[in-house]
Amino acid sequence: MNDTRSEQLRSLSIDRTEEAPRGGIPLLVVVLVAIVFAGLGAGATWLLTGTGSEPATPVRTAEPARTEAPAQTTAASSPAVPRSTGLVASGYVVARRQATVSAEITGRIQEILFEEGTEVEAGQVLARLDDTRARLQLQELRARVAAAEARVAALNAQSAEAATVLERAQRLAQSNIGSEAAVTAAQAQLSSLNAQIQSARADAAAARVQVESQEDLIERYVVRAPFAGVVIAKNAQVGEILSPASAGGGFTRTGVATLVDMSSLEIEVDVNEGQIQRVTPGQQVEAVLDAYSDWRIPAHVEAIIPTADRSRATIQVRVAFDERDDRILPDMAARVTFVERN
């Protein structure tokens, strides 16, 4: 009975020795697959690490050179230059001596003897107007002078003859041969001729003055430079009418040239009323032209205009250059720094 139960229990128990091999096969496969994937991962990591590290070496080697080179270049090309500090204002270059040159009379332009940029001296001829009619009038006046002088000469001759007649009449009267009436008539004739001579001489003098006036008028047909400078504009052409009293338009011009004295160039700036106390006459100024931003021009305060602009609340300040240069031109934009001493 006991043997039968033992056999039955044995038949119901699980035989572990038979199932172990069946259960071990998947586990082995899993282990092998894990080993294979681990090897592939290690190989891939090695490949990626090996190929990525090759260019890293020259990069690390070049980094110090790239870091130092720009620093040396910057130090060599941009040296530290001290800049002036103080109130800054903007303005324009202007000429204290500038003129639109014209003639004092109206006339047609016959000749122009300059171009833009021409340097001229004081009194140099810039243009000539047509003076044909004026010269004809001068010839007429000179003829009048000649006629007046001829009349004076004729009257002088008549006066000499009248004096001789008077002298003869007086001798005859003294000899009781001639009459006193003849002497009186001779004296009257001589006095009349002397008066006519005076009148003729005055007419001749007046004619000579008219000649001088006409010569001066002809001289005004020549346009001359009032001062030495540079012509910056040519305002008229040959054939146009030049008239200082005209407002221009058409072929009528009020000026033939614009002349600037380059030695009178300066900068005019507007300073805010609230900052004007920082500006004094003679104060050192550093000027920079917009056209030459790296060029610092020494200058000084020439004058502070004693009036304010109500609309802008500014005061105009004139700044004169300490040195002259051909690069400085009228109407250039400029920026000035009023140097302040600590």
PyMOL commands that set and color helices and strands:
alter all, ss='L'
color gray80, all
select helices_A, chain A and resi 2-12+16-53+56-77+132-174+180-219+262-264+273-278
alter helices_A, ss='H'
color red, helices_A
select strands_A, chain A and resi 86-95+98-101+107-112+119-120+125-129+222-224+229-234+241-242+252-253+257-260+265-272+284-289+292-309+314-321+333-339
alter strands_A, ss='S'
color yellow, strands_A
deselect
rebuild
show_as cartoon
